[in-house]
Amino acid sequence: MSKLVVALLFLLAQDTLRVNVSLVSVGVRVRDSRGQNVRGLKAEDFSVFDDGVLQKIEFFSEMEQPMTLGILLDHSDSMTYNNKLDRAKEAAITLVRSAHEGSEFFYVAFDDAVTVAEDVTGDRYQIESAIQETQAGGGTKLYDAVLKGVELNQKAQRSRQALVIISDGTDQDSRSRLADVLKVVRGSKIQVYSIGYFSGHEEGLFRRSGARIELIDGAFVDNPRVVLQKLARESGAASFFPRSDKELAKAVEDIVSDLHTQYTLAFYPQYLNQESLYHKLRVTVRGSRYDVRARPGYGVKR
């Protein structure tokens, strides 16, 4: 067999392999020692490690791109306190209006029920209208709402995908558990930004408490501050806990900035493994003088 034929067969095998291996896309935020976003980096400045194995970056962009943006808004009864729901709706609308032209959106409102108020659409005015019409409700099904958001995101037509949660409550109503939600988030491409819109008293209590909190009736629930931090961290995003209108506006500003200034890297895993395995990711920048944030892995932890 000639060398030319061997080479062609090798290339064909590589193409066949590549069809069967999903492209892994990673959003990366880079900041300097002053907390300022670092722009102007090139693909060669980055290194991506999948389970410790250096990967070849197949796609790189520092350009802002259209995205799929999902909004999950808690409209439980507690959100009526001090007009929090109105300010939360304003924050959600600001996020929608700040998305790049050509983006698509969906909106899920949740209390003790999860309602798809607006399915995936490119019409941001429909989303804004649905947000404006949201009224106060009952309890809090945060976990079920996140799962619904990830499910809707499967319809996404954009490679950049983000989910923003605005909530003030402790989940006592979901059928799903936190472990189930984290597993799904890890296996998805979506970045989950969270805004814990608690009262000053609650914020202090949640910050001082551990992963679980005991209620007055003796029942234990997940600490919502810890929950929102985990969802964000596992997806390579950020969590915010504003204690004033000014801090809420700053949280929204930071999310918008984050979405507009991230680098996007993508690679084909260099080796095949069982799809059920969780892969640890590490992204570094040449020189190691920057703060680099990316999702810590992808796939499902056993």
N, C-alpha and C positions, 0 to 999 in steps of 0.2 A: 504494500500500500504506500502510495507516494506521500511525502511530507505535506503536500498541499491538501490532499484528501483528509489526512489526520487533523490538520489545522482546522479545516472546515467542520469536521465532525465535532471537534472540541468546542468551537464557537457555537455550533448548534446546540450542544449539550448545555453550554452556559446559558444560552437564551431560554432553553426549556426550563432550566433550574430557576432562572430569574422570574419566569411567569408564575411559578409555584410559591415564591417567597414574597411576602408583602413588603412593600417599601415602608420603612419605619420613619415617621416624620417627628421631629422634636423642635419645639419652640424654646429658644434660649434667650434669657435676659442677661446682659453684661453691664455691670456698674463699676465705677472706679472707687477709690478710697473715700471720696466725698459724697458717694451715693448718687452720682450723676450717671445717666445712661451713656454707654460708650458706643459710638457709631464709627463707621469706616473700616471695620475689620473685614478681612477676606476669608474665604474658605480655608486657606492654608494656615490661618491663625488658630483654627479649631482642631481639636482631637476628640473623637467620639469612641468610647469603649463600651462594648456590649459583653457583659460578664467578663470584663478584663481584657477582651480581645479588641485591638484597634480596628476600626472599621473605615472603609473608603467612603467618603462623603460624595454621594451621587448628585445631590441637589443642594444648592445654597442660595439664600436670598436675604438681603437686608432691607428689601423694599416692602413697604406696607402693602398688604394684599386684602382683597375681599375675603370675608370670613363668614362662618355660620355662628351666630350669636344667640344663645338661649338665655332667657331671663326667667328665674324662679323667684316668685315674690310671695312671701308669707303674709297672708291677710287675716291671721287669727285675731281673736278679740283683743288680745293684749296690744296689738299694733295700733289700736285706737288711742292708747294712752299718749297724751301730749302731742296728738296729731302726727304720730310717727308714720302712719300709713300714707298720709299725703306726701310727706317728705320722701318716703321710700319710693313712691310712684314717680316723683320728680327725678329722683336719682336714676331710676330704671329708664325713663324716657331720655335722659341725658346720655346714657350709655348707648341707646339705640341710635340717637341722632349723631353720635360721634363715630359710628362705624364707617369704614371705607365704602365709597360708592360701589355698588355691585354686590354688597353683602346680602345675606339672607338671615332671617330671624324666626324665632318661635317664642311663645310666652306661656308659661305655666303658673297658675295661681293655686296656692295650697293653704288649706286650714286643716280641718279634720277630714277633708276630701281633697283629691288632686284633680284639678280641672285644666284641660288643655284649652286655654282661652283663645289661642291663635296658633294654628299649625304652621309648619315651615313655609315661609313666604318671603319674597323679595320686596314686598310692600311694607316699608317701615311705618307708614301712616296707619295701616291696619293694626300693627303692633301697638303703636302709641295710643290709639283709640281704645284697644282692649285693656291696656294698663290703666287708662283714665277711668274706665268704667268699673274697676275693681272695688268691691265693697267689703267691709269688715265681716268676718265669719266666726268660726269656732276654734277648734284645737289646732294641732300642728303635726302634719304628716311629712316631715322633712325628708326622711329616707325614701319613702315611696315617690316623692316628688323628684328627687335626684335620679332615681331609676327611670322614671318617665322621661326626664330630660335627656338621659343618655340614649333611651330608646328612640326618641324623636330625632336625635342627632344622627342616627343611622341613615336618615334621609338626606343628610347634608351633601351638597354639591361642591362645597368649598373645602380645600385641604386644611385651612386654618379653622379651628373649632374651639369655641369657648362657651362656658356656662357660668352665669353670675347668679349667686344666691344672695337674697336679702332676707334675713330672718331674725326674729328676736326671741324665739321660743325653744323650749326643750321638747324633743320628740317623745310623745307618749301615746301616739295613735297609729304609727305605721305598722304594717304587717311584716315589713322587712327589718332586718337587723343591720347595725352599722357594718359588721364584717361582710355581709352580702353586698352592701353598697360599695365599700372600698374595693372589693374584688372586681366588681363591674367597672368602676372608675379606672382601676389599674389596667384593665384589659382594653380600654377605649383609647381614642386619640384626643379626647376632649380635655381642655384645661378648665379646672373648676375654681373660679374666684369666689370668695365668700365675704359677706359683710354681716358681722354679728351686731345687730342693732339693739343692744340691750340697754336697760336703764342703768344709771350709775351704780346703784346698789347691786344689781345682778352682775354687772361686769366685774365689780370687786370680788363678789362671792365666787364667780366662776373662775376668775384668775387665781384665787387662792386655793381652790379645790383641786382634787385629783381627777382621774378619768371618769369617776362615777360620783353622783350626788344623791344624797338621801332626801326624799321628800317628807313633808309633814306626816303623811300617812304611813311612813316607814318603807315605802317602795324606793327602789334605786333606779336612776335613769342616767344615760350618758350625759356628761358635761358638754353642753352645746358649744362652748368655746373650743374645747378640745376636738370635738367633732368637725367643726368648720376648719380648724387648723389642719387636721389630718386630710380632709378632702382636698384642700388646696395643695398641701405639700406633696401628696401622692401623685398629683396630676401636673406638677411643675408650675403651679400658679401661686397666688398669694392670698392671705386672709387679712381682714381689717376689722377693727372693733371701735368705731367712732363713738364718742361720748357727747358730741354736740353737733349742731347743724354744720358748723365750720369743718369739723373733722369728717362728717359724712361727705361733704362736698370734696374734701381733700382725698378721701378714699376713692371716690368716683374718678377724680382727676388722675390718681395714680394708676387705676385700672386702665383707663383710656390710654395713658402714656405707655403702660406696659404692653398693651395690645398693638400700639402703633410702632414701637421701637424694637420689638423682638427680632432676633435672627431666626430663620427657619433652616434647619439642617435635615437631610434625609439620607438614609442608607439602606442597602439590602444586607441583612445579616449574612456574614461570611460562611456560616455553617448552619445546617438544618438541625432543629431540635423539636421535641414534641411541643405542639402548640399550647399545651396546658401548662408549660413551665413558665416561670417568671424570670425575666432577664433583667439584671441590674445594669443600669446605664450610668455612665459618668462622662461629663463633657468638660473639657479643660480648654483654656486659652493660653497661647504661647506667652511665656513670661510669668504666669501665675500671680500677677499683681492685681487681678480683677476679682470681683465677686461674681460668680457665675451661677445662675439658677436655671435648672432644667428638671424635667420629671426624673425621679430616681430609678425608674424602671418601666417595663411594660409586660403584659401577659398576666397570668393568674398565679398567685401564690398558693401553694398547696398547704 
